[in-house]
Amino acid sequence: GAEEPSMEAEAQELPLGCGGAGGSPAAGRSPDGEERREPPQASVSNGGDEDGGRELVELKVIWNKNKYDVKFCLDSTGAELKQKIHSLTGLPPAMQKVMFKGLLPEEKTLREIKVTNGAKIMVVGSTINDVLAVNTPKDAAQQDVKAEENKKEPLCRQKQHRKVLDKGKPDDVMPSVKGVQERLPTVPLSGMYNKSGGKVRLTFKLEQDQLWIGTKERTEKLPMGSIKNVVSEPIEGHEDYHMMAFQLGPTEASYYWVYWVPTQYVDAIKDTVLGKWQYF
């Protein structure tokens, strides 16, 4: 005489399955009353809602000695994996070479090429910044060096030269002619200072191939061939005069400095000392 349980009451006793919000006969009891369990699923998932139940695989992406652990959809293509690698490394897809049992095809899915959990994905490629750094032209690097050299303090501002230049022009300085190149005069060049601030004169003995540097104390007779180089620079604020050095040895300590050289004779001095002779 007991009443049969209602359908609603019976439904409350059955556990909900994975097939939907309303349950499924696939879980709980079979129609004949026997309890049954679902077979275990083979898919790998991180349980996030954003994956929407898609099957994921765990990958180890290796690039430039860096390793990235990635969970990625098994039904995504190689091209989509490249986009993921881009987000991890900053390496543009076009510059990636992705390897898994050979070159990874962009159009096929990871499932189609049989990617499994724990698979190692090797990535080869350089970022744009790396490429630019490697391919910097040599002449550009040389230009950088020259630019750095140009930033150096001018000679006439350096302390060792300022001690002489701050004395001003010698009272017997020779007249200068700016913008003109002249051959050396037949008389010695005078009215100049040396690095000690003493008066100095230059005499070019062409027949003996010698440069005589005379001071109040003595005269040094230098063979032209012993002078390795001649450097000069205009004096700031007095560009019609130069400071000049004759290189007598391998180091800067061997430079013999002369100040207040008239600009019209600078090229003639260099050509004479270095054996070019174009003014004679």
FIKOL-389063 format. One line per 10 residues: number of its first residue (from 1); their letters; for each residue y, z, x of C-alpha. Coordinates in steps of 0.02 Angstrom, whole numbers, padded with zeros to 5 digits. Each point is the difference from the previous one (the first is absolute). Layout:
BEGIN
NUM	a	Y:Z:X; ...
//
This chain:
BEGIN
1	gaeepsmeae	00000:00000:00000; 00117:00004:00154; 00134:-00132:00002; -00003:-00135:00132; 00139:00018:00129; 00143:-00116:-00033; 00038:-00149:00113; 00159:00084:00058; -00090:00158:00054; -00133:-00101:00091
11	aqelplgcgg	00132:-00098:00095; 00079:00160:00063; -00166:00050:00080; -00014:-00163:00101; 00083:-00008:00175; 00130:-00139:00026; -00051:-00147:00110; 00098:-00112:00129; 00003:-00150:-00115; 00157:00049:-00097
21	aggspaagrs	00096:00139:-00085; -00117:00001:-00151; -00162:00020:00098; -00149:-00115:00015; -00186:00012:-00034; -00020:-00038:00184; 00032:00185:00032; -00071:00154:-00090; -00154:-00025:-00111; -00091:-00159:-00039
31	pdgeerrepp	-00025:-00051:-00182; -00173:00078:00004; 00075:00167:00053; -00049:-00005:00185; 00134:00048:00127; 00037:-00133:00131; 00114:-00013:00151; 00102:-00147:00061; -00054:-00082:00163; 00115:00040:00147
41	qasvsnggde	00138:-00128:00027; 00007:-00093:00165; 00188:-00025:00005; 00114:00098:00117; 00162:00062:-00073; 00135:00120:00052; 00015:00056:-00180; 00181:-00054:-00019; 00061:-00071:-00164; 00091:-00142:00093
51	dggrelvelk	-00165:-00077:00050; -00050:-00015:-00180; -00184:00028:00038; -00008:-00146:00122; -00131:00010:00135; 00072:00049:00168; -00064:-00006:00178; 00054:00107:00145; 00059:-00102:00149; 00054:00039:00178
61	viwnknkydv	00143:-00117:00046; 00029:-00008:00188; 00159:-00076:00073; 00088:00024:00166; -00105:00155:00043; 00044:00078:-00168; -00130:00039:-00135; 00036:00007:-00186; -00121:00067:-00132; 00022:-00108:-00155
71	kfcldstgae	-00078:-00002:-00173; 00011:-00175:-00070; -00063:-00091:-00153; -00161:-00093:00033; 00053:-00143:-00113; 00166:-00030:00091; 00019:-00152:00111; 00028:-00012:00186; 00180:-00052:-00034; 00028:00161:-00099
81	lkqkihsltg	-00076:00101:00141; 00125:-00079:00119; 00141:00060:-00113; -00073:00175:00010; -00008:-00012:00190; 00182:-00056:00000; 00050:00157:-00094; -00093:00107:00127; 00051:-00083:00163; 00155:-00103:-00035
91	lppamqkvmf	-00095:-00152:00065; 00042:-00152:-00111; -00154:-00082:-00079; 00041:-00166:00083; -00014:00084:00170; -00163:00090:-00036; -00172:-00052:00060; -00121:00107:-00101; -00180:00009:00060; -00157:00053:-00093
101	kgllpeektl	-00157:-00090:00060; 00117:-00138:00055; 00169:-00049:-00069; 00029:00076:-00172; 00019:-00137:-00133; 00156:00027:-00105; -00065:-00079:-00159; -00163:00099:-00014; -00019:00177:-00064; -00066:00143:00105
111	reikvtngak	-00152:00005:-00112; -00038:-00183:00033; 00001:00024:00188; -00107:00156:-00019; 00122:00133:00062; -00080:00172:-00014; 00058:00179:00015; 00054:00048:00175; 00026:-00180:00054; 00115:-00027:00149
121	imvvgstind	00138:-00127:-00026; 00077:-00059:00164; 00180:-00063:-00004; 00081:-00101:00138; 00184:-00045:00003; 00174:00049:00059; 00153:00049:-00099; 00155:-00111:00006; 00089:00127:00112; -00146:-00003:00123
131	vlavntpkda	00002:-00190:00006; 00187:-00005:00029; -00013:00128:00139; -00138:-00098:00089; 00085:-00169:-00022; 00173:00051:00059; 00053:-00142:00115; 00021:00043:00183; 00175:-00071:00002; 00047:00116:-00143
141	aqqdvkaeen	-00065:00148:00101; 00101:-00060:00148; 00154:-00013:-00110; -00027:00181:-00050; -00005:00048:00184; 00160:-00096:00034; 00085:00079:-00150; -00049:00171:00066; 00070:-00045:00169; 00161:-00056:-00081
151	kkeplcrqkq	00018:00172:-00077; 00009:00078:00172; 00165:00068:00055; 00108:-00130:00091; 00010:00024:00187; 00187:00033:-00004; -00028:00151:-00114; -00128:00083:00112; 00058:00156:00089; -00027:-00064:00177
161	hrkvldkgkp	00112:-00150:-00032; 00129:00089:-00105; 00047:00107:00151; 00062:-00158:00086; 00067:-00096:-00150; 00103:00148:-00062; 00105:-00016:00157; 00069:-00160:-00075; 00032:-00164:00091; 00033:00006:00187
171	ddvmpsvkgv	00183:-00025:00041; -00040:-00158:00098; -00125:-00074:-00127; -00008:-00190:00004; 00067:-00095:-00151; -00130:-00055:-00128; -00011:-00158:-00103; -00105:00024:-00156; -00104:-00145:-00066; 00007:-00097:00164
181	qerlptvpls	-00129:-00023:00139; 00068:-00025:00175; -00077:-00028:00170; 00013:00140:00124; 00166:00012:00092; 00009:-00028:00188; 00060:00179:00023; -00103:00158:-00031; -00007:00071:-00176; 00093:00165:00007
191	gmynksggkv	00080:00129:-00114; -00167:00071:-00062; -00088:00169:00003; -00177:00047:00051; -00104:00136:-00086; 00084:00135:00105; 00171:-00055:-00060; 00047:-00069:00169; 00084:-00168:00028; -00118:-00144:00036
201	rltfkleqdq	00016:-00185:00040; -00128:-00142:-00004; -00003:-00138:00131; -00120:-00147:-00020; -00049:-00068:00171; -00082:-00161:-00055; -00026:-00069:00173; -00100:00156:00045; -00079:00017:-00173; 00063:00179:-00010
211	lwigtkerte	00098:00112:-00119; 00114:00123:00087; 00041:00157:-00099; 00147:00086:00080; 00070:00174:-00028; 00127:00104:00095; -00140:00077:00102; -00113:-00149:00041; -00057:-00176:-00043; -00180:-00034:-00052
221	klpmgsiknv	-00065:-00175:00037; -00136:-00047:-00124; -00106:-00158:00014; 00010:-00094:-00166; -00190:-00005:-00006; -00009:00191:-00002; 00093:00008:-00166; -00133:-00008:-00135; 00114:-00014:-00152; 00178:00016:-00062
231	vsepieghed	00042:00085:-00165; 00169:00014:-00084; 00081:00060:-00161; 00177:-00012:-00069; 00097:00162:00003; 00036:00060:-00177; 00183:-00015:-00042; 00027:-00108:00156; -00119:-00145:-00032; 00092:-00109:00127
241	yhmmafqlgp	-00077:00109:00136; -00184:00037:00036; -00103:00134:00081; -00131:-00079:00113; -00152:00057:00100; -00093:-00080:00144; -00185:00046:-00002; -00053:00041:00178; -00171:00077:-00040; -00131:00025:-00137
251	teasyywvyw	00084:00147:-00090; 00167:00033:-00082; 00042:00120:00140; 00014:-00152:00114; 00138:-00082:-00106; 00169:-00017:00086; 00133:00014:-00138; 00170:-00083:00004; 00132:00025:-00136; 00147:-00105:-00060
261	vptqyvdaik	-00067:-00171:00050; 00112:-00137:-00076; -00100:-00090:-00135; 00039:-00176:00064; -00101:00033:00160; -00154:00083:-00078; -00106:-00158:-00019; 00051:-00065:00170; -00053:00164:00082; -00171:-00004:-00086
271	dtvlgkwqyf	-00032:-00182:00045; 00055:00025:00180; -00103:00156:00032; -00155:-00068:-00088; 00011:-00166:00093; 00049:-00119:-00140; 00159:-00061:00083; 00061:-00099:-00149; 00181:00044:00036; 00001:-00071:00177
//
